[in-house]
């Protein structure tokens, strides 16, 4: 009696034939846990073995496929258990030598008389034409299409114990086993309009294309999916937010707001005025605002947020502001407190501080705000800073806690980021948000001067820094990529913060006040160091990139970045933004590692010449992908295995298609189900 086991795409890979627990552990290193993961483990390149040649036509250096008969095969054993397998293969035109290394099992697999297909590169050994270590398949009239030879052969990302040959066989077998489970989720009309092949054919042909045209068609379909689904999910979130949720309209006259803006010790930039206008208009509506405020470091986002909070306060409502770190939360608290009327109550809630939920007009804190047991009342506005550092689930939890139970109204939401966001990323990741951009620096600010310092001029740079501290009371950041020195050979030339701190304190800066800050310090220690730095008690702060987010020291005018080539352009821009926040001229010194490559040095030159964050982010995106912009903490960003976020034409096509179908989503349950994975997962802030 036979039982047919029906496999599901969500089943673990160890349910597949010839996998088991041992191979499952190896596959896990490739992020392959389920059958679906295996099918979406795409080749990263292909070898073209489609040229079928007669043996007497082959030239050295050609990549070819031959079909012939094994005349003889033997194994020769060498020292240290090494071996060579030698065979002679013939076809109707002649013979060719074939060799493999350390594969003695081939003696039993490729026996004399068997018909084989061999694919590889022809070389000349000792004057004789030879195929060295070719892919092989035994030709069997009952066998299905070849998967290793005579075709565009897929080569996969691998790990120890997993070969491309094993993966090809496993994926081919799996495709046959689960064919009925791979259901088309795109509506038929989209397939027709966009000239796309169905999902099963796309997955099959990305692994086993008949030719380059078939491969291109598979790539087109899978790339479309990668940019269409997140955009559709974002549009659906936006519609649900606007249609299903109600907010309390906040209508305050501009003359009342003017009382605050007229008292500010500075004039708002035109970009700030525009952003304030957009936010005030949103707040006046009966549906909750969902707006992203993006601005370069130092562009004045906190002031814009404070004006929005003031507008809400005038209407008798309260504001909560959530920041990713306690340092940044404390900084927002101080900035907002300094510009608000004295009768407006501002509270700071961190993991170590208790505060009465309702005894405030503006409550500022970290993710500790989410876990408050007592539900705050009359929350009209939520502000989330550096919002990509929080997952959708965290943001949703904070919003839910602030929902007014009786009236079922939701707070307005303003999210902020200093991370420069390329347009393609904004469409794909933040398509559910309205966008306000601050693209001007406040008056009086000067562009930071950036210099690349070669090794031979390092000492001169140190002496110049000492003079700046002595003559102008400048304060300095020195940024190191690592906390501790690494044992890894590749990292030995990278300067570590702890080592650099000790060295500089004993050496060139021995007569100055130095301190050290990094991610492993306790929050109290970090806050204490930042406070001392802010008060001018520290001349030089040696740090890891923990300072990238949120440290605002107006008197800091110099930042030194060690191992600068190890950072992405967008991250370098964030670091550079730690200085230049006052009216003094500021400087950024890039110290490359000793063995920096020419390409990496050229990237630093691009950075030196460019002060526009979005342009730098676009370059990062093209070269290093979205992870470089948002960092490793941003879980849930859609992984682009085929598509590129620099393919603006494809992104716009997908955006228009998403806009056409989003309101009919309930007619397509498979498509709607597919959108569930496009939610940014919970992120634990640093």
C-alpha positions as CSV (number, residue, x, y, z in Angstrom):
1,X,0.0,0.0,0.0
2,X,1.5,3.4,-1.0
3,X,0.8,6.8,0.5
4,X,1.2,10.0,-1.4
5,X,2.6,12.8,0.7
6,X,1.4,16.2,-0.4
7,X,4.1,18.8,0.4
8,X,3.3,22.4,1.1
9,X,5.5,25.3,0.3
10,X,5.6,26.2,4.0
11,X,6.9,22.8,5.0
12,X,10.4,22.6,6.4
13,X,13.0,21.4,3.8
14,X,13.8,18.3,5.8
15,X,10.5,16.8,4.5
16,X,12.0,16.7,1.0
17,X,13.6,13.5,-0.4
18,X,17.4,13.3,0.2
19,X,17.5,16.3,2.6
20,X,16.9,15.2,6.1
21,X,18.2,17.0,9.2
22,X,21.9,17.1,8.3
23,X,21.3,18.9,5.0
24,X,18.6,21.0,6.6
25,X,21.2,22.5,9.0
26,X,23.5,23.2,6.1
27,X,20.7,24.9,4.1
28,X,19.8,27.0,7.1
29,X,23.1,28.8,6.7
30,X,21.8,29.9,3.3
31,X,18.6,31.1,4.9
32,X,16.7,28.2,3.4
33,X,14.3,26.8,6.0
34,X,11.2,26.0,4.0
35,X,10.5,24.5,0.6
36,X,9.5,27.9,-0.6
37,X,12.9,29.3,0.6
38,X,14.6,26.6,-1.5
39,X,12.7,27.5,-4.7
40,X,13.5,31.2,-4.1
41,X,17.2,30.5,-3.7
42,X,18.0,31.9,-7.1
43,X,21.2,31.4,-9.1
44,X,23.7,34.3,-8.9
45,X,25.1,33.5,-12.3
46,X,24.9,31.0,-15.2
47,X,27.5,29.2,-17.2
48,X,26.6,28.8,-20.9
49,X,27.1,25.2,-21.8
50,X,24.7,25.3,-24.6
51,X,27.3,25.1,-27.4
52,X,27.2,21.4,-28.4
53,X,30.4,20.5,-30.2
54,X,32.0,17.5,-32.0
55,X,35.3,16.6,-30.3
56,X,37.4,17.3,-33.5
57,X,36.0,20.9,-33.6
58,X,37.0,21.9,-30.1
59,X,39.6,24.6,-29.6
60,X,41.6,25.2,-26.3
61,X,39.9,27.9,-24.2
62,X,36.3,27.1,-25.4
63,X,33.5,26.4,-23.0
64,X,31.7,23.5,-24.6
65,X,29.4,20.5,-24.2
66,X,30.1,17.1,-25.8
67,X,28.1,14.0,-26.0
68,X,30.0,10.7,-26.2
69,X,30.9,7.3,-24.8
70,X,33.3,6.6,-22.0
71,X,36.0,4.4,-23.5
72,X,37.9,3.9,-20.2
73,X,38.3,5.5,-16.8
74,X,40.8,4.9,-14.0
75,X,41.9,6.5,-10.7
76,X,45.5,7.4,-9.9
77,X,46.4,7.9,-6.2
78,X,48.9,10.5,-5.1
79,X,50.5,11.5,-1.8
80,X,48.4,12.7,1.1
81,X,45.3,10.8,-0.1
82,X,45.0,12.9,-3.2
83,X,43.8,11.3,-6.4
84,X,43.2,12.0,-10.1
85,X,40.5,10.4,-12.2
86,X,41.4,10.0,-15.9
87,X,39.0,9.1,-18.6
88,X,38.9,8.9,-22.4
89,X,35.6,9.9,-24.1
90,X,34.8,9.5,-27.8
91,X,32.2,10.5,-30.3
92,X,31.9,9.9,-34.0
93,X,34.6,12.6,-34.7
94,X,37.4,11.6,-32.3
95,X,38.5,11.2,-28.7
96,X,39.3,13.6,-25.8
97,X,41.0,13.2,-22.4
98,X,39.0,14.1,-19.3
99,X,40.3,14.6,-15.8
100,X,38.8,15.1,-12.4
101,X,40.5,15.7,-9.1
102,X,39.8,13.8,-5.8
103,X,36.5,12.2,-7.0
104,X,37.2,8.5,-6.7
105,X,33.5,7.7,-6.7
106,X,33.4,8.5,-10.4
107,X,35.0,5.1,-11.1
108,X,31.7,3.4,-10.1
109,X,29.5,6.1,-11.6
110,X,31.0,6.6,-15.0
111,X,31.8,3.1,-16.2
112,X,33.2,2.3,-19.6
113,X,30.6,2.1,-22.3
114,X,28.2,4.6,-20.7
115,X,26.9,7.5,-22.8
116,X,27.6,10.8,-21.1
117,X,27.1,14.6,-21.6
118,X,30.1,16.6,-20.4
119,X,30.3,20.4,-20.1
120,X,33.4,22.4,-19.2
121,X,36.3,24.4,-20.5
122,X,38.7,22.7,-22.9
123,X,42.4,23.1,-22.1
124,X,45.7,21.8,-23.5
125,X,47.7,19.5,-21.2
126,X,51.0,18.1,-22.4
127,X,50.0,18.9,-26.0
128,X,46.7,17.0,-25.7
129,X,43.2,18.5,-25.7
130,X,41.6,17.9,-22.3
131,X,38.4,18.7,-20.4
132,X,39.3,19.5,-16.8
133,X,36.7,18.8,-14.0
134,X,33.7,19.1,-16.3
135,X,30.1,18.8,-15.2
136,X,28.7,15.5,-16.3
137,X,25.4,13.7,-16.8
138,X,24.7,10.1,-17.8
139,X,22.5,10.1,-21.0
140,X,19.4,8.0,-20.5
141,X,16.6,7.8,-23.0
142,X,14.1,7.8,-20.2
143,X,15.7,10.7,-18.4
144,X,14.1,14.1,-18.4
145,X,15.9,17.2,-19.7
146,X,19.6,17.6,-18.7
147,X,20.1,20.0,-15.8
148,X,23.9,20.1,-15.4
149,X,25.2,20.1,-19.0
150,X,24.3,21.3,-22.5
151,X,22.4,24.3,-21.3
152,X,22.5,27.6,-19.4
153,X,23.6,26.0,-16.1
154,X,22.7,27.7,-12.9
155,X,25.4,28.5,-10.3
156,X,24.1,29.2,-6.8
157,X,25.3,30.9,-3.6
158,X,26.8,28.0,-1.6
159,X,27.9,27.0,1.9
160,X,30.1,24.2,3.2
161,X,28.7,20.8,2.3
162,X,26.2,22.1,-0.4
163,X,27.2,22.1,-4.1
164,X,25.5,23.7,-7.1
165,X,25.1,20.2,-8.5
166,X,23.2,19.0,-5.4
167,X,21.0,22.2,-5.4
168,X,20.2,21.8,-9.1
169,X,19.0,18.2,-8.6
170,X,17.1,19.1,-5.4
171,X,15.3,22.1,-6.9
172,X,14.4,20.2,-10.1
173,X,12.9,17.4,-8.0
174,X,11.1,19.8,-5.7
175,X,9.6,21.8,-8.6
176,X,8.0,18.5,-9.8
177,X,6.8,17.6,-6.3
178,X,5.1,20.9,-5.5
179,X,4.0,22.1,-9.0
180,X,0.3,22.1,-7.9
181,X,1.2,24.2,-4.8
182,X,2.6,27.1,-6.8
183,X,-0.5,29.1,-7.4
184,X,-0.7,32.2,-9.5
185,X,-1.5,35.2,-7.3
186,X,-1.4,38.0,-9.9
187,X,-4.7,38.7,-11.6
188,X,-4.9,37.5,-15.2
189,X,-5.4,41.0,-16.5
190,X,-2.1,42.2,-14.9
191,X,-0.2,39.3,-16.5
192,X,-1.7,40.3,-19.9
193,X,-1.2,44.1,-19.5
194,X,2.4,43.7,-18.2
195,X,3.3,40.8,-20.6
196,X,4.4,38.6,-17.7
197,X,4.7,34.8,-17.6
198,X,3.0,32.9,-14.8
199,X,4.7,32.3,-11.4
200,X,5.4,28.6,-11.8
201,X,7.1,29.2,-15.2
202,X,9.1,32.1,-13.8
203,X,10.4,30.0,-10.9
204,X,11.2,27.1,-13.2
205,X,12.9,29.2,-15.8
206,X,15.0,31.2,-13.4
207,X,16.6,27.9,-12.3
208,X,16.5,26.1,-15.6
209,X,16.1,28.5,-18.6
210,X,16.0,26.9,-22.0
211,X,17.9,29.9,-23.4
212,X,18.7,33.6,-22.6
213,X,15.3,34.8,-23.8
214,X,13.6,32.4,-21.4
215,X,15.9,33.6,-18.6
216,X,15.1,37.2,-19.3
217,X,11.3,36.5,-19.2
218,X,11.7,34.8,-15.8
219,X,13.7,37.7,-14.4
220,X,11.2,40.2,-15.7
221,X,8.3,38.5,-13.9
222,X,10.2,37.9,-10.6
223,X,11.6,41.5,-10.6
224,X,8.1,42.9,-11.2
225,X,6.8,40.9,-8.1
226,X,9.6,42.3,-6.0
227,X,8.7,45.9,-6.6
228,X,5.0,45.5,-7.1
229,X,4.1,43.7,-3.9
230,X,5.6,46.1,-1.4
231,X,4.1,49.1,-3.2
232,X,0.7,47.5,-3.3
233,X,1.0,46.7,0.4
234,X,1.9,50.3,1.1
235,X,-1.1,51.6,-0.9
236,X,-3.4,49.2,0.9
237,X,-2.1,50.4,4.3
238,X,-2.7,54.0,3.2
239,X,-6.3,53.4,2.0
240,X,-7.1,51.4,5.2
241,X,-5.7,54.2,7.3
242,X,-7.6,56.9,5.5
243,X,-10.9,55.1,5.1
244,X,-11.2,53.1,8.3
245,X,-9.8,55.4,10.9
246,X,-11.1,58.7,12.1
247,X,-9.2,61.5,13.9
248,X,-10.2,64.6,15.8
249,X,-9.7,67.6,13.5
250,X,-7.4,70.2,15.0
251,X,-8.4,73.6,13.6
252,X,-6.2,76.4,15.1
253,X,-5.9,79.8,13.5
254,X,-2.5,80.7,12.1
255,X,-2.4,83.8,14.2
256,X,-2.3,81.7,17.3
257,X,0.6,79.6,15.9
258,X,2.4,82.8,14.9
259,X,2.7,83.7,18.6
260,X,5.2,80.7,18.9
261,X,7.0,81.2,15.6
262,X,7.5,84.9,16.2
263,X,9.2,84.2,19.6
264,X,11.7,81.7,18.1
265,X,15.3,82.9,18.2
266,X,15.7,82.1,14.5
267,X,13.8,82.4,11.3
268,X,12.2,79.3,9.8
269,X,13.6,78.3,6.4
270,X,11.2,78.2,3.4
271,X,11.3,74.4,3.6
272,X,10.3,74.4,7.3
273,X,7.5,76.8,6.5
274,X,6.2,74.5,3.8
275,X,6.4,71.4,6.0
276,X,4.6,73.2,8.8
277,X,1.8,74.2,6.4
278,X,1.5,70.7,5.1
279,X,1.3,69.3,8.6
280,X,-1.2,71.9,9.9
281,X,-3.4,71.1,6.9
282,X,-3.3,67.4,7.7
283,X,-4.1,68.0,11.4
284,X,-7.3,69.9,10.4
285,X,-8.7,66.8,8.7
286,X,-11.0,64.2,10.2
287,X,-8.8,61.4,9.1
288,X,-5.5,60.8,10.9
289,X,-2.4,62.4,9.4
290,X,0.3,59.9,8.3
291,X,3.2,62.0,7.2
292,X,7.0,61.4,6.9
293,X,9.2,64.4,7.5
294,X,12.6,63.8,5.9
295,X,15.5,66.3,6.3
296,X,19.2,66.2,6.3
297,X,21.0,66.3,9.6
298,X,20.6,69.8,11.1
299,X,17.8,70.9,8.8
300,X,15.4,71.6,11.7
301,X,13.0,68.7,11.9
302,X,12.6,69.0,15.7
303,X,11.4,72.6,15.4
304,X,8.8,71.6,12.8
305,X,7.6,68.8,15.1
306,X,7.5,71.2,18.1
307,X,5.2,73.6,16.1
308,X,2.9,70.6,15.3
309,X,2.8,69.7,19.0
310,X,2.1,73.3,19.9
311,X,-0.9,73.3,17.5
312,X,-2.2,70.2,19.1
313,X,-1.8,71.7,22.6
314,X,-3.8,74.8,21.6
315,X,-6.6,72.4,20.7
316,X,-6.5,70.8,24.2
317,X,-4.8,67.6,23.0
318,X,-1.5,66.0,23.9
319,X,1.6,64.8,22.0
320,X,3.8,61.8,22.4
321,X,7.3,61.7,20.8
322,X,9.2,58.4,20.5
323,X,12.9,58.4,19.8
324,X,15.2,55.4,19.2
325,X,17.7,56.1,21.9
326,X,17.6,57.7,25.4
327,X,20.3,60.2,24.3
328,X,18.1,61.4,21.4
329,X,15.0,61.5,23.6
330,X,16.7,63.7,26.2
331,X,18.0,65.9,23.4
332,X,14.5,66.4,21.9
333,X,13.2,67.1,25.5
334,X,15.8,69.9,25.9
335,X,15.3,71.4,22.5
336,X,11.5,71.5,22.7
337,X,11.5,72.7,26.3
338,X,13.7,75.6,25.3
339,X,11.3,76.9,22.6
340,X,7.9,76.2,24.2
341,X,5.9,78.5,26.5
342,X,6.6,77.9,30.2
343,X,3.0,76.9,30.9
344,X,3.3,73.9,28.5
345,X,4.1,70.7,30.5
346,X,6.8,68.6,28.9
347,X,7.8,65.1,30.3
348,X,10.7,62.8,29.6
349,X,10.0,59.0,29.9
350,X,12.9,56.6,29.6
351,X,13.3,53.0,30.9
352,X,14.7,54.3,34.1
353,X,12.3,57.2,34.8
354,X,8.7,56.9,36.0
355,X,6.3,59.6,35.1
356,X,2.6,60.2,35.5
357,X,1.0,59.5,32.0
358,X,-1.5,62.3,32.1
359,X,0.5,65.0,33.9
360,X,2.0,66.3,30.6
361,X,1.2,68.1,27.4
362,X,4.1,66.6,25.5
363,X,5.6,63.3,26.6
364,X,9.0,62.4,25.1
365,X,10.6,59.0,25.4
366,X,12.0,55.8,23.8
367,X,10.2,52.6,23.0
368,X,9.5,52.5,26.8
369,X,6.4,54.6,25.8
370,X,5.0,51.5,24.1
371,X,5.2,49.3,27.2
372,X,3.5,51.8,29.5
373,X,0.6,49.9,31.2
374,X,-1.6,52.9,31.9
375,X,-3.2,54.2,28.7
376,X,-2.6,57.9,28.2
377,X,-5.6,60.1,27.5
378,X,-6.3,62.9,24.9
379,X,-3.4,62.0,22.7
380,X,-3.9,64.0,19.5
381,X,-0.4,63.5,17.9
382,X,2.3,60.9,17.9
383,X,5.7,61.8,16.6
384,X,8.2,59.0,15.8
385,X,11.8,60.0,15.2
386,X,14.2,58.0,13.0
387,X,11.1,55.9,12.2
388,X,12.9,53.2,10.1
389,X,14.5,52.1,13.4
390,X,11.1,51.0,14.6
391,X,9.0,48.3,13.0
392,X,5.5,48.7,11.8
393,X,4.3,46.6,14.7
394,X,5.9,48.9,17.2
395,X,4.5,52.0,15.6
396,X,1.1,50.3,15.4
397,X,1.2,49.4,19.1
398,X,2.0,53.0,20.2
399,X,-0.8,54.3,18.0
400,X,-3.3,51.7,19.4
401,X,-2.4,52.6,23.0
402,X,-3.2,56.2,22.1
403,X,-6.5,55.4,20.5
404,X,-9.5,57.0,22.1
405,X,-11.8,54.1,23.1
406,X,-15.1,55.9,23.4
407,X,-15.0,57.9,20.1
408,X,-12.9,55.3,18.3
409,X,-10.7,58.1,17.0
410,X,-7.0,57.7,16.3
411,X,-4.1,60.2,16.8
412,X,-2.4,62.0,14.0
413,X,1.0,60.5,13.2
414,X,4.2,62.4,12.1
415,X,7.3,60.3,11.5
416,X,10.8,61.9,11.0
417,X,14.1,60.7,9.6
418,X,17.5,62.3,8.9
419,X,18.3,59.3,6.7
420,X,18.4,60.5,3.1
421,X,15.8,58.4,1.2
422,X,16.1,57.9,-2.5
423,X,12.8,58.4,-4.4
424,X,12.6,54.7,-5.4
425,X,13.0,53.6,-1.7
426,X,10.4,56.1,-0.6
427,X,7.9,54.7,-3.1
428,X,8.7,51.1,-2.3
429,X,9.0,51.2,1.5
430,X,7.1,54.3,2.5
431,X,4.4,54.5,-0.1
432,X,1.7,54.7,2.6
433,X,3.1,58.0,3.9
434,X,2.7,61.5,2.7
435,X,6.2,63.2,2.4
436,X,7.5,66.5,3.5
437,X,11.2,67.3,2.7
438,X,13.5,69.8,4.5
439,X,16.2,70.5,1.9
440,X,17.7,73.7,3.3
441,X,20.0,74.4,6.2
442,X,19.0,77.1,8.7
443,X,20.5,80.5,8.2
444,X,24.0,81.0,9.6
445,X,24.9,77.3,9.1
446,X,28.0,76.7,6.9
447,X,28.7,73.6,4.8
448,X,31.1,71.2,6.5
449,X,34.5,71.1,4.8
450,X,35.6,67.5,4.1
451,X,39.2,66.4,3.6
452,X,40.7,63.0,2.9
453,X,43.9,62.7,5.0
454,X,46.6,60.3,3.7
455,X,48.7,58.3,6.1
456,X,51.7,60.5,5.7
457,X,49.7,63.6,6.8
458,X,48.0,62.1,9.8
459,X,50.4,63.7,12.3
460,X,49.9,67.1,10.7
461,X,46.2,66.7,11.0
462,X,46.5,65.9,14.7
463,X,48.6,69.0,15.3
464,X,46.1,71.1,13.4
465,X,43.3,69.7,15.6
466,X,45.3,70.5,18.8
467,X,45.5,74.1,17.7
468,X,41.8,74.3,17.0
469,X,41.0,73.0,20.5
470,X,43.6,75.4,22.1
471,X,42.8,78.5,20.1
472,X,39.0,78.2,19.4
473,X,37.9,75.8,22.1
474,X,36.7,73.4,19.4
475,X,35.4,69.9,20.4
476,X,36.2,66.8,18.4
477,X,34.6,63.5,17.5
478,X,36.9,60.6,16.5
479,X,34.9,57.7,15.0
480,X,36.2,54.2,14.8
481,X,34.4,51.3,13.0
482,X,35.1,48.8,15.8
483,X,34.9,48.7,19.6
484,X,37.8,46.2,20.1
485,X,40.6,45.1,17.9
486,X,39.8,42.2,15.7
487,X,41.7,38.9,15.3
488,X,40.6,38.5,11.7
489,X,43.3,39.2,9.2
490,X,41.1,41.4,7.1
491,X,40.3,43.6,10.1
492,X,43.7,44.0,11.6
493,X,44.3,47.3,10.0
494,X,41.0,48.7,11.2
495,X,41.3,51.1,14.1
496,X,39.3,50.1,17.2
497,X,37.8,52.7,19.5
498,X,39.2,51.3,22.8
499,X,42.7,50.9,21.5
500,X,42.6,54.3,19.7
501,X,41.4,56.0,22.9
502,X,44.2,54.6,25.0
503,X,46.8,55.4,22.3
504,X,45.7,59.0,21.8
505,X,45.3,59.7,25.5
506,X,48.8,58.6,26.2
507,X,50.3,60.1,23.0
508,X,49.5,63.1,20.8
509,X,46.5,64.3,22.9
510,X,47.9,63.6,26.3
511,X,47.3,67.2,27.5
512,X,43.7,67.2,26.5
513,X,40.5,65.8,28.0
514,X,39.4,62.6,26.2
515,X,36.5,60.2,26.7
516,X,35.2,57.0,25.1
517,X,31.6,56.1,24.2
518,X,30.3,52.9,22.4
519,X,27.3,50.7,22.2
520,X,28.3,48.3,25.1
521,X,28.2,51.1,27.7
522,X,25.2,51.3,30.0
523,X,22.7,54.0,29.2
524,X,23.6,56.0,32.3
525,X,27.2,56.0,31.4
526,X,26.4,57.1,27.8
527,X,24.2,59.9,29.1
528,X,26.8,61.1,31.6
529,X,29.5,61.3,28.9
530,X,27.2,63.1,26.4
531,X,26.3,65.6,29.2
532,X,29.9,66.3,30.0
533,X,30.7,66.7,26.3
534,X,27.8,69.1,25.9
535,X,29.1,71.1,28.9
536,X,32.5,71.4,27.3
537,X,34.2,69.2,29.9
538,X,35.5,66.9,27.2
539,X,37.7,68.0,24.3
540,X,37.7,64.8,22.3
541,X,35.1,62.1,22.2
542,X,36.4,58.8,20.8
543,X,33.4,56.7,19.7
544,X,31.9,54.0,17.5
545,X,29.1,55.0,15.1
546,X,26.8,55.1,18.1
547,X,27.0,58.9,17.6
548,X,25.5,58.5,14.1
549,X,22.0,59.1,15.5
550,X,21.1,62.1,17.5
551,X,24.0,63.6,19.4
552,X,23.8,67.3,19.0
553,X,26.8,69.2,20.3
554,X,26.8,72.8,18.8
555,X,30.4,73.4,19.8
556,X,31.7,70.2,18.1
557,X,33.3,71.5,14.9
558,X,35.6,68.6,13.9
559,X,34.9,64.9,13.2
560,X,37.6,62.4,12.4
561,X,36.4,59.2,10.7
562,X,38.8,56.3,10.9
563,X,38.6,53.5,8.3
564,X,36.3,55.8,6.4
565,X,36.1,53.5,3.4
566,X,34.3,50.9,5.5
567,X,31.2,53.1,5.8
568,X,28.6,53.7,3.1
569,X,28.2,57.1,1.7
570,X,24.9,57.7,3.4
571,X,26.3,56.6,6.8
572,X,29.3,58.9,6.3
573,X,26.9,61.7,5.6
574,X,25.0,60.9,8.8
575,X,28.3,61.0,10.8
576,X,29.4,64.2,9.1
577,X,26.1,65.7,10.3
578,X,27.3,65.5,14.0
579,X,29.3,68.7,13.3
580,X,28.3,71.9,11.7
581,X,25.3,72.4,14.0
582,X,26.4,75.8,15.2
583,X,27.5,78.9,13.3
584,X,31.3,78.1,13.3
585,X,33.0,76.5,10.3
586,X,33.2,72.7,10.8
587,X,35.5,70.1,9.3
588,X,35.2,66.4,8.5
589,X,38.5,64.4,8.3
590,X,38.4,61.1,6.5
591,X,41.2,58.8,7.5
592,X,41.3,55.8,5.1
593,X,42.9,52.5,6.3
594,X,46.4,51.8,5.3
595,X,45.5,49.3,2.5
596,X,42.5,51.1,1.0
597,X,41.7,50.1,-2.6
598,X,41.6,52.5,-5.5
599,X,37.8,52.1,-5.9
600,X,37.2,52.7,-2.2
601,X,39.4,55.8,-2.3
602,X,37.4,57.1,-5.3
603,X,34.2,56.7,-3.3
604,X,35.7,58.9,-0.6
605,X,36.5,61.5,-3.2
606,X,32.9,61.5,-4.3
607,X,31.8,62.0,-0.7
608,X,34.3,64.8,-0.2
609,X,32.8,66.7,-3.1
610,X,29.1,66.2,-2.3
611,X,27.1,67.5,0.6
612,X,23.6,66.5,-0.6
613,X,22.4,63.5,1.4
614,X,19.9,62.1,-1.2
615,X,22.5,62.2,-4.0
616,X,24.9,60.2,-1.8
617,X,22.1,57.8,-0.8
618,X,21.3,57.2,-4.5
619,X,24.9,56.3,-5.1
620,X,24.9,53.9,-2.2
621,X,21.7,52.4,-3.4
622,X,23.2,51.7,-6.9
623,X,26.4,50.3,-5.5
624,X,25.5,48.6,-2.3
625,X,21.8,48.1,-2.0
626,X,19.2,49.4,0.4
627,X,20.8,47.7,3.4
628,X,23.6,50.2,3.3
629,X,21.2,53.1,3.7
630,X,19.2,51.7,6.6
631,X,21.7,49.4,8.2
632,X,21.3,45.8,9.4
633,X,18.7,46.7,12.0
634,X,16.0,47.3,9.3
635,X,14.4,43.8,9.2
636,X,11.6,43.3,6.8
637,X,12.9,45.6,4.0
638,X,11.9,43.6,0.9
639,X,14.9,41.7,-0.3
640,X,15.6,42.4,-3.9
641,X,17.0,39.2,-5.4
642,X,16.3,40.1,-9.0
643,X,15.0,43.7,-9.2
644,X,17.1,46.8,-8.6
645,X,15.8,49.8,-6.7
646,X,17.6,51.9,-9.3
647,X,15.3,50.6,-12.0
648,X,12.9,53.6,-11.9
649,X,11.0,52.5,-15.0
650,X,10.0,49.2,-13.5
651,X,9.2,50.8,-10.1
652,X,6.9,53.3,-11.8
653,X,5.2,50.6,-13.9
654,X,4.6,48.6,-10.7
655,X,3.3,51.7,-8.9
656,X,0.8,52.5,-11.6
657,X,-0.4,48.9,-11.6
658,X,-0.7,48.8,-7.8
659,X,-2.8,52.0,-7.9
660,X,-5.2,50.5,-10.5
661,X,-5.9,47.3,-8.5
662,X,-5.6,48.3,-4.8
663,X,-9.3,49.1,-4.4
664,X,-10.2,45.7,-5.9
665,X,-7.9,43.7,-3.6
666,X,-10.7,41.7,-2.0
667,X,-11.5,40.1,-5.3
668,X,-8.0,38.5,-5.3
669,X,-7.6,36.6,-2.1
670,X,-4.3,34.9,-3.1
671,X,-2.8,38.3,-3.9
672,X,-4.0,39.8,-0.6
673,X,-2.5,36.9,1.3
674,X,0.8,37.5,-0.4
675,X,0.9,41.0,1.0
676,X,1.2,39.8,4.6
677,X,4.9,39.3,4.4
678,X,5.5,42.9,3.4
679,X,5.2,44.3,6.9
680,X,8.4,45.6,8.5
681,X,9.0,43.3,11.5
682,X,9.7,44.4,15.1
683,X,13.0,46.1,15.5
684,X,14.7,46.5,18.9
685,X,16.2,50.0,19.0
686,X,19.8,50.4,20.2
